[in-house]
Amino acid sequence: ASDRDEEPTTILPASCIIGSIAWDITNKVLEAQQQEPDPGTGPPNKIYVPTSTRGALIHWAHTAKFSIHPGLGRTISLIRRTFWWSSIYRNVKEYISACQVCARHKSSNQPPQGLLQPLPVPHRPWSHIALDFVTGLPLSKGFSVILTIVDRFSKACHLVPLKSLPSSAETANLLVKHLFRLHGLPSEILSDRGPQFISRVWSAFANHLGAKVRLTSSFHPQTNGQVERMNQELEAMLRCICSSNPAGWSTQLPWVEYAHNS
């Protein structure tokens, strides 16, 4: 019992110092404490790092030869061996996120995105439509924008030249004029999160029709893949037939629609 109560002793006495290492950054931190003293709220036996030297300390811990650009956890662990301040996690994360060396030479270890979930296939033509705008076109007889309307069942399209991006009310009138009078009312309208499609006017318009409004995920245009594919085909066909006269694309637009739907 007496053997278990005895505390283990070290081979060398505590008073014997084999060697000590002092970093230049430690001296800079201690000098900066003259202007910003330790508030005394940190853990014991840790050196408080004033605001003026935190950037230099993080740079030292992250880029030194003994660390060689470690990740967030290892960099913080290395700093916390000797130093502390309240916003250490946020400051180190911001620094590493902006490190050009890590961004250039390290591969991402984030988990891959989940599997794509395809939209359900409609049961009849023009019951589910997808909308988008093609912008940045050269001016052609006053037109510079194309409204692309795609039937998700048959992949057929309607292409409407516009002089500028329309408002929500103007987009609704365009659908009545170019779509509803030909194919009837849809039950679902898919679009991106453009200002025309997230307004109260657009929601009220869809509710009046009895149609559901579907919006694509942010920064994920693949959700509206059919209309995005139609836009690619549209731009490619216009480049082919308007290469010698780019300003004449508006006169060729009906032929592009005919060629796609045939």
C-alpha positions as CSV (number, residue, x, y, z in Angstrom):
1,A,0.0,0.0,0.0
2,S,2.9,2.3,0.8
3,D,4.4,1.7,-2.6
4,R,1.2,2.9,-4.3
5,D,1.1,6.1,-2.3
6,E,4.6,7.2,-3.3
7,E,4.7,9.7,-6.2
8,P,7.0,8.8,-9.1
9,T,10.2,10.7,-9.3
10,T,12.0,11.8,-12.4
11,I,15.5,10.6,-13.3
12,L,16.8,14.2,-13.3
13,P,15.9,16.6,-10.6
14,A,13.6,19.5,-11.5
15,S,16.4,22.0,-10.8
16,C,18.6,20.5,-13.6
17,I,17.9,22.3,-16.9
18,I,19.2,20.4,-19.9
19,G,18.6,23.2,-22.4
20,S,16.1,26.0,-23.2
21,I,14.8,27.4,-26.4
22,A,13.7,31.0,-26.8
23,W,12.0,32.2,-29.9
24,D,12.4,35.8,-31.3
25,I,8.6,36.0,-31.6
26,T,8.3,35.6,-27.8
27,N,10.4,38.7,-27.3
28,K,8.2,40.6,-29.7
29,V,5.1,39.6,-27.9
30,L,6.5,40.6,-24.5
31,E,7.6,44.0,-25.9
32,A,4.1,44.5,-27.3
33,Q,2.6,43.8,-23.8
34,Q,4.0,47.1,-22.7
35,Q,1.4,48.8,-24.8
36,E,-1.4,46.2,-24.3
37,P,-0.8,44.4,-20.9
38,D,-2.2,40.9,-20.1
39,P,-5.8,41.3,-18.9
40,G,-5.2,38.4,-16.5
41,T,-8.2,36.4,-17.7
42,G,-6.4,33.7,-19.5
43,P,-5.1,30.3,-18.6
44,P,-2.1,30.1,-16.2
45,N,1.5,29.9,-17.5
46,K,0.5,31.2,-21.0
47,I,1.7,34.4,-22.6
48,Y,-1.0,36.9,-23.7
49,V,-0.6,38.0,-27.3
50,P,-1.5,41.7,-27.9
51,T,-3.5,42.6,-31.0
52,S,-0.5,44.2,-32.8
53,T,1.6,41.0,-32.8
54,R,-1.1,38.3,-33.5
55,G,-0.7,38.3,-37.2
56,A,3.1,37.9,-36.9
57,L,2.7,35.1,-34.4
58,I,0.2,33.2,-36.6
59,H,2.5,33.6,-39.6
60,W,5.4,32.3,-37.6
61,A,3.5,29.3,-36.3
62,H,2.0,28.4,-39.7
63,T,5.1,28.9,-42.0
64,A,8.0,28.0,-39.7
65,K,10.3,25.1,-40.8
66,F,9.2,23.0,-37.8
67,S,5.5,23.3,-38.8
68,I,5.4,23.6,-42.6
69,H,1.9,24.9,-43.2
70,P,-0.2,22.7,-40.9
71,G,-4.0,22.8,-40.8
72,L,-6.2,24.7,-38.5
73,G,-6.2,22.3,-35.6
74,R,-2.4,21.8,-35.6
75,T,-1.7,25.5,-36.0
76,I,-3.9,26.4,-33.0
77,S,-2.5,23.5,-30.9
78,L,1.1,24.8,-31.6
79,I,0.2,28.3,-30.6
80,R,-1.7,27.3,-27.5
81,R,1.4,25.5,-26.1
82,T,2.8,28.9,-25.1
83,F,0.4,31.7,-26.0
84,W,-3.3,32.7,-25.7
85,W,-5.8,35.3,-26.6
86,S,-9.6,35.2,-26.7
87,S,-10.1,35.2,-30.6
88,I,-7.4,32.8,-31.4
89,Y,-9.6,30.3,-33.3
90,R,-11.2,33.0,-35.5
91,N,-7.9,34.7,-36.3
92,V,-6.1,31.5,-37.2
93,K,-9.0,30.3,-39.3
94,E,-9.0,33.6,-41.3
95,Y,-5.3,33.4,-41.8
96,I,-5.2,29.8,-43.1
97,S,-8.2,30.4,-45.3
98,A,-6.3,33.2,-47.0
99,C,-2.9,31.4,-47.2
100,Q,-2.0,31.3,-50.9
101,V,0.6,28.5,-50.4
102,C,-2.0,26.2,-48.9
103,A,-4.6,27.0,-51.5
104,R,-2.1,26.4,-54.3
105,H,-0.5,23.2,-53.2
106,K,-3.0,21.4,-50.9
107,S,-5.9,19.3,-52.1
108,S,-9.3,19.7,-50.5
109,N,-10.2,17.1,-47.9
110,Q,-13.8,18.1,-47.7
111,P,-16.4,15.3,-48.3
112,P,-17.8,15.1,-51.8
113,Q,-21.2,16.6,-52.6
114,G,-24.2,14.3,-52.3
115,L,-25.7,12.5,-55.3
116,L,-27.8,14.6,-57.6
117,Q,-31.5,14.1,-57.2
118,P,-33.2,14.4,-60.6
119,L,-36.5,16.3,-60.9
120,P,-39.6,14.1,-61.5
121,V,-40.6,13.6,-65.1
122,P,-43.9,15.4,-66.0
123,H,-46.8,13.3,-67.4
124,R,-47.8,15.7,-70.2
125,P,-46.4,18.5,-72.3
126,W,-46.1,22.0,-70.9
127,S,-47.4,21.2,-67.5
128,H,-43.9,21.8,-66.0
129,I,-41.9,24.7,-67.5
130,A,-38.4,26.1,-66.8
131,L,-37.4,29.7,-67.3
132,D,-34.2,31.6,-67.6
133,F,-32.7,34.7,-69.2
134,V,-29.7,34.9,-71.6
135,T,-28.0,38.3,-71.2
136,G,-24.8,40.0,-72.4
137,L,-25.8,39.7,-76.1
138,P,-24.8,42.4,-78.7
139,L,-27.6,44.9,-79.4
140,S,-29.8,43.7,-82.3
141,K,-32.6,45.9,-83.4
142,G,-33.0,47.1,-79.8
143,F,-32.9,43.6,-78.3
144,S,-30.2,42.5,-75.9
145,V,-31.9,39.7,-73.8
146,I,-33.6,36.4,-74.6
147,L,-36.2,34.8,-72.4
148,T,-35.8,31.0,-72.6
149,I,-38.9,28.9,-71.9
150,V,-38.4,25.1,-71.8
151,D,-41.0,22.4,-71.5
152,R,-39.6,19.8,-69.1
153,F,-41.6,17.0,-70.7
154,S,-40.7,17.4,-74.4
155,K,-37.6,19.7,-74.2
156,A,-39.4,22.0,-76.6
157,C,-38.7,25.7,-76.2
158,H,-39.9,29.2,-76.9
159,L,-37.3,32.0,-77.3
160,V,-38.5,35.6,-76.7
161,P,-36.2,38.5,-77.6
162,L,-36.3,41.4,-75.1
163,K,-34.9,44.9,-74.9
164,S,-33.9,44.5,-71.3
165,L,-34.4,42.3,-68.2
166,P,-38.1,42.5,-67.4
167,S,-39.7,43.0,-64.0
168,S,-41.9,40.3,-62.3
169,A,-45.1,41.8,-63.8
170,E,-43.6,42.1,-67.3
171,T,-42.3,38.4,-67.1
172,A,-45.9,37.3,-66.2
173,N,-47.3,39.2,-69.2
174,L,-44.7,37.6,-71.4
175,L,-45.8,34.1,-70.3
176,V,-49.4,34.9,-71.0
177,K,-48.6,36.3,-74.4
178,H,-46.1,33.7,-75.6
179,L,-47.0,30.5,-73.7
180,F,-50.3,30.3,-71.9
181,R,-52.4,31.2,-75.0
182,L,-50.7,28.3,-76.9
183,H,-50.3,25.6,-74.3
184,G,-52.5,26.4,-71.4
185,L,-51.6,27.0,-67.8
186,P,-48.7,25.0,-66.2
187,S,-48.8,23.4,-62.8
188,E,-45.2,24.1,-62.0
189,I,-42.7,26.9,-62.9
190,L,-39.0,26.3,-62.3
191,S,-36.5,29.2,-62.3
192,D,-33.4,30.5,-60.6
193,R,-33.4,33.0,-57.8
194,G,-33.4,36.1,-59.9
195,P,-35.2,39.2,-58.6
196,Q,-38.1,38.5,-61.0
197,F,-38.8,35.2,-59.4
198,I,-38.5,35.8,-55.7
199,S,-40.8,38.9,-55.5
200,R,-44.3,38.9,-54.0
201,V,-45.7,39.8,-57.4
202,W,-44.4,36.6,-58.9
203,S,-45.6,34.5,-56.0
204,A,-49.1,36.1,-56.2
205,F,-49.1,35.5,-60.0
206,A,-48.3,31.8,-59.5
207,N,-50.9,31.4,-56.8
208,H,-53.5,32.9,-59.0
209,L,-52.7,30.4,-61.7
210,G,-52.6,27.5,-59.2
211,A,-49.0,26.8,-60.2
212,K,-46.2,25.8,-57.8
213,V,-43.1,28.0,-57.8
214,R,-39.8,26.0,-57.8
215,L,-36.5,27.8,-57.2
216,T,-33.0,26.4,-57.9
217,S,-30.5,26.0,-55.1
218,S,-28.2,28.9,-54.6
219,F,-24.9,28.6,-56.7
220,H,-26.2,25.3,-58.1
221,P,-27.5,25.9,-61.7
222,Q,-27.6,22.2,-62.3
223,T,-31.0,22.1,-60.6
224,N,-32.4,23.8,-63.8
225,G,-30.2,21.7,-66.1
226,Q,-32.7,21.5,-69.0
227,V,-32.9,25.3,-69.5
228,E,-29.1,25.7,-68.9
229,R,-28.5,23.1,-71.6
230,M,-30.9,24.9,-73.9
231,N,-29.0,28.2,-73.3
232,Q,-25.8,26.5,-74.3
233,E,-27.3,25.1,-77.5
234,L,-28.9,28.5,-78.2
235,E,-25.6,30.4,-77.8
236,A,-23.8,27.8,-80.0
237,M,-26.3,28.0,-82.8
238,L,-26.3,31.8,-82.7
239,R,-22.5,31.9,-83.0
240,C,-22.7,29.6,-86.0
241,I,-25.3,31.5,-88.0
242,C,-24.4,35.0,-86.8
243,S,-20.6,34.9,-86.9
244,S,-20.4,37.4,-89.8
245,N,-23.1,39.6,-88.4
246,P,-23.5,39.3,-84.6
247,A,-25.9,42.2,-84.5
248,G,-28.4,40.2,-86.6
249,W,-29.1,37.5,-84.0
250,S,-32.7,38.7,-83.3
251,T,-33.8,38.0,-86.9
252,Q,-32.3,34.5,-86.7
253,L,-33.9,33.6,-83.3
254,P,-37.2,32.1,-84.9
255,W,-35.0,29.8,-87.0
256,V,-33.1,28.7,-83.9
257,E,-36.4,27.9,-82.1
258,Y,-37.7,26.0,-85.2
259,A,-34.4,24.0,-85.5
260,H,-34.5,23.0,-81.8
261,N,-38.2,22.0,-81.8
262,S,-38.1,20.1,-85.1
